[in-house]
Amino acid sequence: MVYKDLVGNTAVITGASSGIGRAIALRFGQEKMNVVINYLSSEDEVHSIVRKIESFGGKAIGVHGDVTKEEDVKKLVAAAHHHFGSLEVMVNNAGIENEVPSEDLTLDNWRKVLDVNLTGAFLGCREAIDYMLEHRIKGRIINVSSVHERIPWPHFLHYAASKGGIKMMTETLALEFAPKGIRVNNLGPGAIDTPINAAKFSDPAAKASVEALIPLGYIGKPEEIAAAAAWLASSESSYVTGITLFADGGMTKYPAFQGGQG
Ligand code: NAI
């Protein structure tokens, strides 16, 4: 445990049965928090995450739900209230991506990615903030964005647009709810070793081409993103709101200029 003020706080994490969400759930468990683990599939994995969190001294429950469905997101906040009596931290992490040249991007595909990545995060923000206002909680919202809220990404137009949308949503909410003491921040991972990238990173050439874009020289681990999430959730970041904390090995720092080019 690193952040004593997080002990006993309750968090909802969407899409938490794998990858970054799973790592944040485990890290929050190590901080002895209560964790609502939202999942769309992989119920068995959720049981194993719950057991691990309990072994760390935290508490957890798994709650199935689709973040694009308003009633499912309401269910997540209700579960936090019913099981743990509160909600201090909301992590909107669920996300999807797929590669397609923009001239071939179907309206259905565009809508699906915007729906999960942006509308899902909006619903999570709205429900959590509504709860925090009602219960006078100075809560923290963490939206998992991406370096692609800043770096354009051909063939991933819908994904980049969704993450750009999250950036402005976060900044607007941060401004709107700062007077209530609710902090809203983005976490912007670079290239992280999770299932979303499994196919790409299993090809050594594709993996090397990604590594070449990272000044620190390696693909990030989900635990390195979870560490940033724990800091944003804790009072150690008490004066921070409306930012994107990039945890990206320097990817947003124009690596093409690394050798003094330009
Ligand atoms: P992942 O594929 O392991 O995690 C995404 C999770 O979201 C999965 O557990 C999936 O079941 C869940 N999900 C998808 N649709 C959902 C829905 N409708 N309702 C509820 N859950 C749903 O991949 P990863 O990498 O852990 O992704 C987590 C977040 O991090 C995403 O928002 C992604 O865009 C973001 N990210 C990931 C990066 C990476 O390199 N891995 C880089 C930058 C951002």
Residues whose N, C-alpha, C, O or C-beta is under 5 A from the ligand:
A	BS01	NAI	G15 A16 S17 S18 G19 I20 G21 L40 S41 G65 D66 V67 T68 N93 A94 G95 V116 V144 S145 S146 V147 P189 G190 A191 I192 T194 P195 I196
